[in-house]
Amino acid sequence: MTTGMSAHEGAAARARRGGAAWRVGILVATAVLAVAKACSTARMPQPQGYYQFVDGRSMLGVDNALNVLSNVPFAAIGAAGLLLVLGGGIVFRDRRERWPWTVFFAGVALTSAGSAWFHLAPSNDSLVWDRLPMAVGFMGLFAALVAERIDVGVALRLLWPLVAAGIGTVVYWILSEHAGAGDLRPYLLVQYYPLAAIPLVLVLFPPAYTGTAGWIAGLGLYGAAKWAEAADGRVYGALGFVSGHTLKHLLAAGGIAALLVMLRRRRAAPGDLA
């Protein structure tokens, strides 16, 4: 059930978050350091070796079939998330909290199509359609966490600038590639900083809901997905039937599913009850 937040509940939430300024300061400081690190690093063009996926098998007339078809779970989970969030199947202290989650699950659903298109014919230009919805999803997820743990109003003010920044990093990357001086640094920043900030926020800020384990499970599965991506050939050599990149898609989808289950099952944290 989706609920509004009464004046009493709002006062309780503000009291629960009392003294949060220093916590916010830590979060802002880490963001500034991450931006400074990205700016001080040399330009990073897209490695062309990235497109050499070990499993190029065709099935049913589809090239790179498993890397293409393993994107189907993103469509299913993204659609399920949108139905749950917009259909009132989730407990929210403030109805506005549904908007960052809507952006996140929309990004997940669109990633299914974008990533499938990319894997049909891997190139810089097709990779754009994979990265655009992913950037949107990362920004939505980070705003959802800010809304849950820090402040809903702040999260909503950040949401669309974050989404615009995420899209902008992908546009900047592809334009820089076409100009002959590819630069992945901004895109990597918007992908990895929110993921690195999630455990920091979970530690620094008290929960508004039960289900923190869902955040941890989702983050852990995404970390496993990135490992599988880097170990594409080793995984294929060890298992013989599935590559690391295909496994990456399945593990990442599992991480998103963990967040969806968390949302469905969570309740207001005892300390946040009016």
Beta strands, then each sheet from edge to edge (+ up, - down):
end
